[in-house]
Amino acid sequence: MSESVDTAERPGSSAGRARRVPLGRDFGKLWTAAAFSNLADGVGRVAVPLIATTLTRDPLAISALGALAFLPWLLFGLPAGMIVDRFDRRWVMAIANGLRGLAAVGLAALTVTGAIDIWWLFAGVLVFGLGETLFDNATNSIVPSVVQRPALDRANGWLQAAQITIDSFIASPIGGVLFAVALALPLWVGAAGYLIPIVLAVMLPLSAARPLRTEAPTGKSATTTAEAAVAAGEPLAAADMDAEVEASAEVEASEASAASNVSAREALVYLWRHRFLRSMVVFTSIVGCAFAFAQAPVFLYFLDVHGVAPAAIGLVTAGIGLGGLGGSLVAASLVTKFGRGKVMLGANIVAAVGLAGVWAAPEAISATIAYATMAAAVSIWNVPWGALRQRIVPGHLFGRVLGISRTLTWGIFPFATLLGGWVARIDLRLPFLLAAGVTLVATAVAVRLLLSASTHNEPEE
């Protein structure tokens, strides 16, 4: 994880010719914590819907599980952002995974005793979603504190790759096989997977607890000094960044207090006044809802339309994950070559094509390939979009702004997912076609907005 890779802001920029910047050991700890959490998430993401299919075959009921997974982002997205900004982010990650681990143990016990029903699954998914709002917010907020700015695109690419690789290639196939062995087995494995990130989270450095401060005692920020060294061709290790952070401990303490006093209202005002960011949140809300709408019946689509065996669902998700993994690995290089705006525009067009392909697929293999194409496009989008937010949102506001934006986007996904399940009662293929149409129309309207993403690189205080 500490190896270096060339990074760039845009085609032909001097950043593209800059010295390679290491991600560092601290990012390695964060990445490993995210990887094990994704292992647990992936096993549960396969196990819970499969357990549900043994209780009901109603597409609306199955889609309700997906809706409830997003509901905490509507109800708790903003409070989660406030918690991430005001408390030690390392402990937020640890507590969030502790809650999810307990929920997995509870569902496993109910399954073993035969007391499980669809309502217990609903409750468990809510707890998983609650923990996810905290863990993901904290993880995204920590990245700029342990990674230098020139490496943000690559760091987000590594996180995306970890999510897709562990979730789709390891966790999902294992989850399907474990489900075939015993209903509760994937839940037990998932519970164990949440434990390791707890230890790794508390081992992160002090810089991960709070955002890096704007001013150091010398009048220069730690990140600014780091970037100056890189631009000058001087080697800079992660330990050097830690030394600068520790040297400004008194300033950090006072500014941490100031950051904790930033209200949710101030973060909301910042988001509203930032025209580009506000417009992007609206766009991602529309396109994200289209994706949630389409994915509502995905398990029943493969089980009932294409006759995939429950134990083989993990293999289907592995095939889909192959596309997502490829997208995450090439995203940073695509941004370097073509620019962030063109990549984000193209990703949405390809995603729409993939959705249409799933609708038209005559059998499971072609459906999986089409879905993998869509997954690749979503991964390519997520990498520059994540790095863009980390660049333009001030560190002391990041958790709350991210919480607000996800409340406004992911918070409405439950309604789109339920609507997709209702439409799937008519035809399990139909949600994919409708989602493709919505994505294409939204992208066509937002062409100028997406292309302008390449011009936004600095925080607006």
C-alpha positions as CSV (number, residue, x, y, z in Angstrom):
1,M,0.0,0.0,0.0
2,S,3.0,2.3,0.5
3,E,4.2,2.1,-3.1
4,S,4.0,5.2,-5.2
5,V,2.0,5.9,-8.3
6,D,2.0,8.9,-10.6
7,T,-0.8,11.4,-9.9
8,A,-2.3,14.3,-11.8
9,E,-4.9,16.9,-11.5
10,R,-5.8,17.2,-15.2
11,P,-4.3,16.4,-18.6
12,G,-0.9,18.0,-19.3
13,S,-0.7,19.6,-15.8
14,S,2.5,19.9,-13.9
15,A,1.0,17.7,-11.2
16,G,1.0,14.9,-13.7
17,R,4.8,15.2,-14.0
18,A,5.4,15.5,-10.2
19,R,7.3,13.1,-8.1
20,R,5.4,10.0,-7.1
21,V,3.7,10.5,-3.7
22,P,3.4,7.5,-1.3
23,L,0.1,6.8,0.4
24,G,1.8,5.8,3.6
25,R,1.4,3.3,6.5
26,D,-1.4,5.2,8.1
27,F,-3.5,5.0,5.0
28,G,-2.6,1.3,5.0
29,K,-4.3,0.9,8.4
30,L,-7.4,2.8,7.2
31,W,-7.5,0.7,4.0
32,T,-7.2,-2.6,5.9
33,A,-10.0,-1.5,8.4
34,A,-12.2,-0.6,5.4
35,A,-11.4,-3.9,3.7
36,F,-12.4,-6.1,6.7
37,S,-15.6,-4.0,7.1
38,N,-16.3,-4.7,3.5
39,L,-15.8,-8.4,4.0
40,A,-18.5,-8.4,6.7
41,D,-20.7,-6.1,4.7
42,G,-20.4,-8.3,1.6
43,V,-21.2,-11.5,3.4
44,G,-24.2,-9.9,5.0
45,R,-25.4,-8.3,1.7
46,V,-25.7,-11.7,0.1
47,A,-26.9,-13.6,3.2
48,V,-29.8,-11.3,4.3
49,P,-31.6,-11.2,1.0
50,L,-31.1,-14.9,0.4
51,I,-32.5,-15.6,3.9
52,A,-35.4,-13.3,3.0
53,T,-36.2,-15.3,-0.1
54,T,-36.8,-18.3,2.1
55,L,-39.5,-16.3,3.8
56,T,-41.1,-14.6,0.9
57,R,-40.9,-14.2,-2.9
58,D,-42.6,-10.8,-3.0
59,P,-40.4,-8.3,-4.9
60,L,-41.7,-5.4,-2.8
61,A,-40.8,-7.1,0.5
62,I,-37.3,-8.0,-0.8
63,S,-36.8,-4.5,-2.0
64,A,-37.8,-3.2,1.4
65,L,-34.6,-4.7,2.7
66,G,-32.6,-2.5,0.3
67,A,-34.8,0.5,1.2
68,L,-34.1,0.1,4.9
69,A,-30.4,-0.2,4.3
70,F,-30.5,3.4,2.9
71,L,-33.1,4.8,5.4
72,P,-30.5,5.7,8.1
73,W,-28.9,8.1,5.6
74,L,-32.1,10.0,5.5
75,L,-32.7,9.9,9.3
76,F,-29.2,9.9,10.6
77,G,-26.9,11.1,7.8
78,L,-26.6,14.7,9.2
79,P,-26.2,13.6,12.9
80,A,-23.6,11.1,11.8
81,G,-21.7,14.0,10.1
82,M,-21.9,16.1,13.2
83,I,-20.6,13.2,15.3
84,V,-17.7,12.6,12.9
85,D,-16.7,16.3,13.1
86,R,-17.1,16.6,16.9
87,F,-15.7,13.4,18.2
88,D,-12.6,11.2,17.7
89,R,-13.1,9.7,14.3
90,R,-11.1,6.6,15.2
91,W,-13.5,5.8,18.0
92,V,-16.5,6.6,15.8
93,M,-15.4,3.9,13.4
94,A,-14.8,1.4,16.3
95,I,-18.2,1.9,17.9
96,A,-20.0,1.8,14.6
97,N,-18.5,-1.6,13.8
98,G,-19.3,-2.8,17.3
99,L,-22.9,-2.1,16.7
100,R,-23.0,-3.9,13.4
101,G,-21.2,-6.9,14.9
102,L,-23.8,-7.2,17.6
103,A,-26.6,-7.0,15.1
104,A,-25.0,-9.8,13.0
105,V,-24.7,-12.0,16.1
106,G,-28.3,-11.4,17.0
107,L,-29.6,-12.3,13.6
108,A,-27.5,-15.4,13.5
109,A,-28.8,-16.5,16.9
110,L,-32.4,-16.0,15.7
111,T,-31.7,-18.0,12.5
112,V,-30.2,-20.9,14.4
113,T,-33.2,-21.0,16.8
114,G,-35.7,-20.8,14.0
115,A,-37.1,-17.6,15.4
116,I,-36.1,-15.4,12.4
117,D,-38.7,-13.6,10.4
118,I,-38.8,-10.8,7.8
119,W,-39.3,-8.2,10.6
120,W,-36.1,-9.2,12.4
121,L,-34.3,-8.9,9.1
122,F,-35.7,-5.4,8.6
123,A,-34.5,-4.5,12.1
124,G,-31.0,-5.9,11.5
125,V,-30.6,-4.1,8.2
126,L,-31.5,-0.8,9.9
127,V,-28.7,-1.3,12.5
128,F,-26.3,-2.2,9.7
129,G,-27.2,1.0,7.9
130,L,-26.9,3.1,11.0
131,G,-23.4,1.8,11.6
132,E,-22.5,2.4,7.9
133,T,-23.4,6.1,8.2
134,L,-20.9,6.5,11.0
135,F,-18.2,4.2,9.6
136,D,-18.3,5.5,6.1
137,N,-18.5,9.2,7.1
138,A,-15.5,8.7,9.4
139,T,-13.5,6.8,6.8
140,N,-14.0,9.4,4.1
141,S,-13.3,12.2,6.6
142,I,-10.0,10.7,7.7
143,V,-8.5,10.2,4.2
144,P,-7.4,13.8,3.7
145,S,-5.8,13.7,7.1
146,V,-3.5,10.7,6.3
147,V,-3.0,11.2,2.6
148,Q,-1.3,14.1,0.8
149,R,-3.6,16.1,-1.6
150,P,-1.9,14.9,-4.8
151,A,-2.7,11.3,-3.9
152,L,-6.4,11.8,-3.1
153,D,-7.7,10.3,-6.4
154,R,-5.4,7.3,-6.0
155,A,-6.3,6.8,-2.3
156,N,-10.0,6.8,-3.1
157,G,-9.3,4.4,-6.0
158,W,-7.7,2.0,-3.5
159,L,-10.7,2.3,-1.2
160,Q,-13.0,1.6,-4.1
161,A,-10.9,-1.4,-5.1
162,A,-10.9,-2.8,-1.6
163,Q,-14.7,-2.5,-1.4
164,I,-15.3,-4.1,-4.7
165,T,-12.6,-6.8,-4.4
166,I,-13.5,-7.9,-0.9
167,D,-17.2,-7.4,-1.3
168,S,-17.7,-9.0,-4.7
169,F,-14.8,-11.5,-5.2
170,I,-14.3,-12.7,-1.7
171,A,-17.3,-11.9,0.5
172,S,-20.1,-12.5,-1.9
173,P,-19.1,-15.9,-3.3
174,I,-18.2,-17.0,0.2
175,G,-21.6,-15.7,1.5
176,G,-23.4,-17.7,-1.2
177,V,-21.5,-20.9,-0.3
178,L,-21.9,-20.4,3.4
179,F,-25.7,-19.9,2.9
180,A,-25.9,-23.2,1.1
181,V,-24.1,-24.9,4.1
182,A,-26.2,-23.3,6.8
183,L,-28.5,-20.2,6.9
184,A,-26.8,-18.6,9.8
185,L,-23.2,-19.3,8.9
186,P,-22.6,-16.2,6.8
187,L,-24.0,-14.0,9.6
188,W,-21.5,-15.5,12.1
189,V,-18.6,-14.9,9.7
190,G,-19.9,-11.4,9.1
191,A,-19.9,-10.7,12.8
192,A,-16.3,-11.8,13.1
193,G,-15.3,-9.6,10.2
194,Y,-16.4,-6.4,12.0
195,L,-13.9,-7.0,14.9
196,I,-10.6,-6.4,13.2
197,P,-11.5,-2.8,12.0
198,I,-12.2,-1.9,15.6
199,V,-8.6,-2.6,16.6
200,L,-7.2,-0.9,13.4
201,A,-9.3,2.2,13.9
202,V,-7.9,3.0,17.3
203,M,-4.4,2.4,16.0
204,L,-4.7,5.3,13.6
205,P,-2.6,8.4,14.3
206,L,-3.7,11.5,16.1
207,S,-4.2,13.3,12.8
208,A,-7.0,10.9,12.0
209,A,-9.0,12.0,15.1
210,R,-9.6,15.5,13.8
211,P,-9.2,17.2,10.4
212,L,-5.7,18.6,9.7
213,R,-5.7,22.2,10.8
214,T,-5.5,25.1,8.4
215,E,-2.7,27.0,10.1
216,A,0.4,25.7,11.8
217,P,2.6,27.8,14.2
218,T,4.8,28.9,11.3
219,G,1.8,30.3,9.4
220,K,1.9,27.4,7.0
221,S,-0.4,24.4,7.0
222,A,1.0,20.9,7.3
223,T,-0.6,19.9,4.0
224,T,0.8,23.0,2.3
225,T,4.3,22.3,3.5
226,A,4.0,18.7,2.4
227,E,2.9,19.7,-1.1
228,A,5.7,22.2,-1.3
229,A,8.2,19.5,-0.6
230,V,6.7,17.2,-3.2
231,A,6.7,20.0,-5.8
232,A,10.4,20.6,-5.0
233,G,11.2,17.0,-5.5
234,E,12.1,16.3,-1.9
235,P,11.1,12.9,-0.4
236,L,8.4,13.1,2.2
237,A,7.3,10.2,4.4
238,A,4.1,9.8,6.3
239,A,6.0,10.2,9.5
240,D,7.1,13.7,8.4
241,M,3.4,14.7,8.1
242,D,2.8,13.3,11.6
243,A,5.7,15.3,12.9
244,E,4.3,18.5,11.5
245,V,0.9,17.8,13.0
246,E,2.4,17.0,16.4
247,A,4.5,20.2,16.3
248,S,1.3,22.2,16.0
249,A,-0.5,20.5,18.8
250,E,-1.5,23.7,20.6
251,V,-2.9,25.2,17.5
252,E,-4.8,22.0,16.7
253,A,-6.4,22.0,20.2
254,S,-7.8,25.5,19.8
255,E,-9.0,25.0,16.3
256,A,-10.5,21.6,17.2
257,S,-12.6,23.5,19.6
258,A,-13.6,26.0,16.9
259,A,-14.4,23.2,14.5
260,S,-16.7,21.5,17.1
261,N,-18.7,24.8,17.4
262,V,-19.5,24.8,13.7
263,S,-23.3,24.1,13.5
264,A,-25.1,21.9,11.1
265,R,-26.8,25.1,9.9
266,E,-23.5,26.7,8.9
267,A,-22.5,23.5,7.0
268,L,-25.9,23.6,5.2
269,V,-25.4,27.3,4.3
270,Y,-21.9,26.4,3.0
271,L,-23.4,23.7,0.8
272,W,-26.2,25.9,-0.4
273,R,-23.9,28.8,-1.3
274,H,-21.5,26.6,-3.2
275,R,-23.3,26.5,-6.5
276,F,-21.2,23.7,-8.1
277,L,-21.4,21.4,-5.1
278,R,-25.1,22.1,-4.6
279,S,-25.8,21.3,-8.3
280,M,-23.7,18.1,-8.1
281,V,-25.7,16.9,-5.0
282,V,-28.9,17.4,-7.0
283,F,-27.5,15.5,-10.0
284,T,-26.2,12.6,-7.9
285,S,-29.5,12.4,-6.1
286,I,-31.3,11.9,-9.4
287,V,-28.9,9.4,-10.9
288,G,-28.4,7.6,-7.6
289,C,-32.2,7.1,-7.3
290,A,-32.2,5.6,-10.8
291,F,-29.6,3.1,-9.7
292,A,-31.4,2.3,-6.5
293,F,-34.7,1.9,-8.4
294,A,-33.0,-0.5,-10.8
295,Q,-31.3,-2.6,-8.2
296,A,-34.3,-3.2,-6.1
297,P,-35.2,-6.6,-7.7
298,V,-31.7,-7.7,-8.6
299,F,-31.7,-10.9,-6.5
300,L,-35.1,-12.0,-7.7
301,Y,-34.1,-11.0,-11.3
302,F,-31.2,-13.5,-11.4
303,L,-33.1,-16.1,-9.4
304,D,-36.4,-16.1,-11.2
305,V,-35.7,-14.6,-14.6
306,H,-32.4,-16.4,-15.4
307,G,-32.8,-19.4,-13.1
308,V,-29.5,-18.8,-11.1
309,A,-29.3,-21.1,-8.1
310,P,-29.1,-19.4,-4.7
311,A,-25.7,-20.9,-3.9
312,A,-24.4,-19.5,-7.2
313,I,-25.5,-15.9,-6.6
314,G,-22.1,-15.2,-5.2
315,L,-20.6,-16.1,-8.5
316,V,-22.9,-13.7,-10.3
317,T,-21.9,-10.9,-7.9
318,A,-18.2,-11.8,-8.4
319,G,-18.7,-11.3,-12.2
320,I,-20.3,-8.0,-11.5
321,G,-17.6,-7.1,-9.1
322,L,-15.0,-7.7,-11.8
323,G,-16.3,-4.7,-13.7
324,G,-16.5,-2.6,-10.5
325,L,-12.9,-3.6,-9.6
326,G,-11.6,-2.7,-13.1
327,G,-13.3,0.6,-12.9
328,S,-11.9,1.5,-9.6
329,L,-8.3,0.6,-10.7
330,V,-8.4,2.6,-13.9
331,A,-10.3,5.6,-12.6
332,A,-7.3,7.6,-11.4
333,S,-5.4,7.0,-14.7
334,L,-8.5,8.1,-16.7
335,V,-8.7,11.3,-14.7
336,T,-5.0,11.9,-15.4
337,K,-5.4,11.3,-19.1
338,F,-8.8,12.9,-19.9
339,G,-9.6,15.1,-16.9
340,R,-12.1,14.7,-14.1
341,G,-15.0,16.3,-15.9
342,K,-14.9,14.1,-19.0
343,V,-14.4,11.0,-17.0
344,M,-17.4,11.8,-14.8
345,L,-19.6,12.5,-17.9
346,G,-18.5,9.4,-19.6
347,A,-19.1,7.2,-16.6
348,N,-22.8,8.1,-16.4
349,I,-23.3,7.4,-20.1
350,V,-21.7,4.0,-19.8
351,A,-23.7,3.3,-16.7
352,A,-26.9,3.9,-18.6
353,V,-25.8,1.6,-21.4
354,G,-25.1,-1.1,-18.9
355,L,-28.5,-0.8,-17.3
356,A,-30.2,-1.1,-20.7
357,G,-28.0,-4.2,-21.3
358,V,-29.3,-5.8,-18.2
359,W,-32.9,-5.2,-19.3
360,A,-32.2,-6.7,-22.8
361,A,-30.0,-9.7,-21.6
362,P,-31.4,-13.1,-22.8
363,E,-29.5,-15.2,-20.2
364,A,-27.5,-14.9,-17.0
365,I,-24.0,-14.5,-18.5
366,S,-24.9,-11.6,-20.7
367,A,-26.9,-10.0,-17.9
368,T,-23.9,-10.3,-15.6
369,I,-21.6,-8.7,-18.2
370,A,-24.0,-5.8,-18.7
371,Y,-24.3,-5.4,-14.9
372,A,-20.5,-5.5,-14.6
373,T,-20.3,-2.7,-17.2
374,M,-22.7,-0.6,-15.1
375,A,-20.7,-1.4,-12.0
376,A,-17.4,-0.3,-13.7
377,A,-19.0,3.0,-14.6
378,V,-20.2,3.6,-11.1
379,S,-16.8,2.8,-9.6
380,I,-15.1,5.2,-12.1
381,W,-17.5,7.9,-11.1
382,N,-17.1,7.3,-7.3
383,V,-13.3,7.8,-7.4
384,P,-13.1,11.4,-8.8
385,W,-16.3,12.4,-7.1
386,G,-15.0,11.4,-3.7
387,A,-11.6,13.1,-4.3
388,L,-13.4,16.2,-5.6
389,R,-15.4,16.6,-2.4
390,Q,-12.3,16.1,-0.3
391,R,-10.6,18.9,-2.3
392,I,-13.3,21.6,-2.3
393,V,-14.8,21.1,1.2
394,P,-12.8,22.6,4.1
395,G,-11.6,19.9,6.5
396,H,-13.4,21.2,9.6
397,L,-16.7,21.1,7.7
398,F,-16.2,17.9,5.8
399,G,-18.1,15.5,8.0
400,R,-21.2,17.7,8.3
401,V,-21.2,18.6,4.6
402,L,-20.8,15.0,3.6
403,G,-23.6,14.0,6.1
404,I,-25.9,16.6,4.6
405,S,-25.2,15.7,1.0
406,R,-25.7,12.0,1.7
407,T,-28.9,12.7,3.6
408,L,-30.1,14.6,0.5
409,T,-29.0,11.8,-1.9
410,W,-28.9,8.5,-0.1
411,G,-31.7,9.6,2.1
412,I,-34.2,9.4,-0.8
413,F,-32.9,6.1,-2.1
414,P,-35.3,4.1,0.1
415,F,-38.3,5.5,-1.7
416,A,-36.7,4.8,-5.1
417,T,-35.9,1.3,-4.0
418,L,-39.5,0.6,-2.8
419,L,-40.8,2.1,-6.1
420,G,-38.5,-0.2,-8.0
421,G,-39.8,-3.2,-6.1
422,W,-43.4,-2.2,-6.8
423,V,-42.6,-1.8,-10.6
424,A,-40.8,-5.2,-10.5
425,R,-44.1,-6.8,-9.5
426,I,-45.2,-6.0,-13.1
427,D,-41.9,-7.2,-14.7
428,L,-38.6,-7.9,-13.0
429,R,-36.7,-6.5,-16.1
430,L,-38.6,-3.2,-16.3
431,P,-36.8,-1.2,-13.5
432,F,-33.5,-1.5,-15.4
433,L,-34.9,0.0,-18.6
434,L,-36.6,2.9,-16.8
435,A,-33.4,3.6,-14.8
436,A,-31.3,3.7,-18.0
437,G,-33.7,6.3,-19.5
438,V,-33.6,8.5,-16.4
439,T,-29.8,8.3,-16.2
440,L,-29.3,9.3,-19.9
441,V,-31.7,12.3,-19.6
442,A,-30.2,13.5,-16.4
443,T,-26.7,13.3,-17.9
444,A,-27.7,15.1,-21.0
445,V,-29.1,18.0,-18.9
446,A,-25.9,18.1,-16.7
447,V,-23.2,18.0,-19.4
448,R,-21.8,21.4,-18.7
449,L,-22.0,20.9,-14.9
450,L,-20.0,17.6,-15.2
451,L,-17.4,19.0,-17.5
452,S,-16.8,21.9,-15.1
453,A,-15.6,19.4,-12.4
454,S,-12.1,19.7,-13.7
455,T,-11.9,23.4,-12.7
456,H,-12.7,22.8,-9.0
457,N,-9.7,21.9,-6.9
458,E,-9.4,24.1,-3.9
459,P,-11.6,24.6,-0.7
460,E,-13.9,27.6,-0.6
461,E,-13.9,29.0,2.9
